[in-house]
Amino acid sequence: METVTYRPRKIRWVAGISAAGVVVLFTTISFGLHGSSGFDNSGQFERGDQSAMIALGILIALGILAFCRPRVIADADGIKIRNVVGGYDLPWSVVRAVRFDRNSPWAQLELLDDEQVSIHALQAADKDYAVEGVRALRGLHSSAVAA
């Protein structure tokens, strides 16, 4: 049984570099926090404030890395889609077509009940890789429908 798996390519590079940059930026900013040198102690930054800035940078980086989450896995029985938020596990019998419209940012499944499910793993930014993925999904869909 043939199984195909696709994940976005370019967004993983962009998200990885961006996440690392955010952590470095927040860490650098945290070491630059000093506070006032006046007579009162209000406005002083403590070690905990610096740690909180680094932790905030790590949390933002993890949010950026969530864009690396999309994946699609398909075989003769059905298709499993994991998007940035949420996912679907569908048999081919409920899928009418696999679409990738010209101006669409990613591929979509058109379901029999006229709903559409986005496939974030096959993005227009990945060009030929995304087209290859759509063709593979269409082949599996047509094989499943014909059987």
N, C-alpha and C positions, 0 to 999 in steps of 0.2 A: 504494500500500500504506500503510495507516494505521499509524502508530507512536505509542505513548503512552509518556510518561516521567513518573514520579512520584518525588518526594523528600519526606522528612518536613519539615514546616514549623516546628512549635513547638520541637522539639528543637534545630533550628539556631539559633534565637534564644537559647534557654537555654544551649546549649553555647558560643556565641560570647561572650555576656555573662560566663559563668562563667570561660572561658579568659582573657579580658581581666582579670577581677578577680583571678585567681590570679597572673598576671604582675605586676600592680600591687602586690599584697600581698607577694609574694616580693621584689620590687625595694625596696619600702619597708622590709621587715624587714632586707634586706641593708645598707641605709644606716644602720640602727640598731645594727648589730653593732660594738661598740667593744672590749670586753674589759676586763680588770682594769687598774687603775693601780698595782698593787703593785710591789715591787722586782724580782720575777722576771718573766721574759718568757713564762712559760707562761700560756695563756689569752688571749693576744692574738689578735685577728682581723686578718688581713692582707687586702689588696686581692683576692687570689685567692679567699679565703673568700667575700667579697662577690660576686665574679663567679660563683662556684659556686652561690650561692643564687639568683641571677638565672637562671642556666642551668637549675637544677632547676625553677624556676617555669615556664620556657618548655617544658621536657619534660612537665611535668604538664599544661600548657595544650594541648600537642599531643595528649596522651592524651585529654583531654576533647573536642577537636575531632574525634576519630575517630568520635564519635557523629553527625557530620554526613555520614558516608560512605555510608549506605544509599541505594540507588537501584533502581528497577525500570524496565526498558525492555521493551516487548512489541510484537509485530506479528503478522501473520497466521501466521508460521512458528513462533514460539516466544516464550519469555520469558527475559530475563536478569535475575537478581537479584543485587545486591551488598549484603550485610549488613555490620554492623560488623566482623565477622571472617568472611571467606570469601564465596563466591558460587556461583551456579549458572547454567548455561546449558541450558535444557530446551526440547525441542520440545513443542508442545501435545499430541502423541499420547501422552505419558506422564502427562499431568495428568488426573485424574478430576474435580476440582472446585476452584474458588476459594472459600475460606471466610473468613468474618469473624465468628466466634462472639461472642455478646453480652459475655462477660467476658474476652475475649482482648485482650491489649495491642496486637496487630497481626494483619494478615491472614495467611492460610496457603494454601499449595497442598496439596491432597491428591493424592498420586500413585497410580498404578495398583497399585503394590506395597505399598500401605497405609502408606507413609512420608508424613511431613508436612514441608514446607519453609516456614519462616517468611519473611514478607516485611516486613522492618523498615521499609521505606520508607512503608508504609501503616499508620500508627499510630492507635490509638483516640483519642489526644489531639487529633488533627487533625480529628476529627468528620466534617463534610460532605465535606471534601476527600478523606478516606480512603474514604468511602462511594462517592464519585464514581470514585475509582481502582479500587475493587473491581468496580463495575458495568462500567467500561471493560474490565477484564481478563476478566470473565465474558462480555462481548460478543465479544471476540476469541477466547476459548476456544470458545464455542458455534459461532462461524463456522468455526473451524478443524476442529472435530470433525464438523460437518455436511458439510464439503467432501470 
